[in-house]
């Protein structure tokens, strides 16, 4: 990724407080941030022509959970980096099998986020 490009992040979580925490952490990096409450809305973002570099995906959400949303995005051929972030340790294989690039257990900490961003070359 060119250093002059703004990294676009989609936060997908039904919990407003969790979204606010992620947004606050990402704000430090001057990323462009969009938030949605469930997998259906995440899919709609891409169907509407929006492009993202990174998706932070929760598992347990109404309407469409994170695993199904991840599977759907991959089925659409969307090459976005998807990080599954959940409190369900037993869903790691399911999430990775659906196409997630990384799997993290909540709570997401700033050092964890920084490591992920560096692993995808979103930070220098």
N, C-alpha and C positions, 0 to 999 in steps of 0.2 A: 504494500500500500504506500502510495506517495505521501510524503510528510505534509504536503500542502492540502491534502484532502481531509475533510472533516469526517470522523468516524460516526456512522449512524447506527444507533442502538434501539432495538425494540424490546421493551420490558413487558413480559406477559405474566401477570399475576393477579389473582382476584382480590388480594388484600391490599388496600390503599396504603397502609403503613409500610408494608414491604416495598411497594413501588416507590414510595417517598424516600425510603432508606437507600435503595439502589440509585435513584435519581440524584440524591445528595452526593453519593460516592462518585458517580460518573460525572457530575457537574465539575469536579476538580480538573477534569481532563478536557473540558470545553467540547464534549461530544454533543451531537444532535440526538436528542432523546424523544422517543414516542412511547406512550404507555397504553396498554389495553388490558381488559379484565379477564379475557378467556381466549381459548384456542380459535374459536370462530372469528373473533375480531382480529386475531393475529393473521389468520389466513386471508381475511378481507383486506388487510393492509397491503399484502402482496398482490392480490387480485386487482386492487385499485391502482397498481403500478408503482407503488412505493418500493424503494430498494433499501436494504439495511446491510450492514457489515456484520452485525452481531445481534443475536436474539438471546435474552435471558429468560428461560422458560420454566415456569412452575409446573408441577404435576397435577395437583388436585384443584380443579377449577370447574365452574358450572358450564353447561352447554357442550364444551369440548375440552377434554383434559390435555395436558401437555404432551403426553406420549402420542396421542392421536394427531395433535396439531403438528408435531415433529414429523410423524410418518407422512402426513398429508403434504407438508412442505417439501419433503424429499421426493414424494411421488410427483410433485409438480416440477421437479428439476431445479428447485431453488438452492443455490450453492452457499447460502448464508451460513456463517458459523453459529451453531446452536449449543448453548450451555444449559444443561438441565440443572435446576437448583431446587431441591426438594428436601423435606424432612423424612422422606420414605427411603431408607437405606436399601430396602429390598427391591427397589425399582431400577437399580443401576443397569442391569443387563437388559431390561425391557426398554429403557430409554436409549441406551447405546444401540440396541438392535433396531430401534425405530429411526436411527440416523443422527442422534445427538453427537456432537464432537467431543464434549466433555461432560462430566457428571460431578456435581458438588452437593454436599449436604448443607442444609441451612443450620445455623445462620451464616449468610455470606458476610465475610469480613473484608475490610479494605485490603489487607495483604493477599487474601485469596483472589480478590478481583484483580488486583495489580498483576499477580502471577498469570492469571488467565489472559489478560490484555497483552502482556509481554509475549506469551506463548503464541498468540495469533499475530504478533508484530504490529499491534495497534499502539504500542508505546515504544519510544526509542530506548 
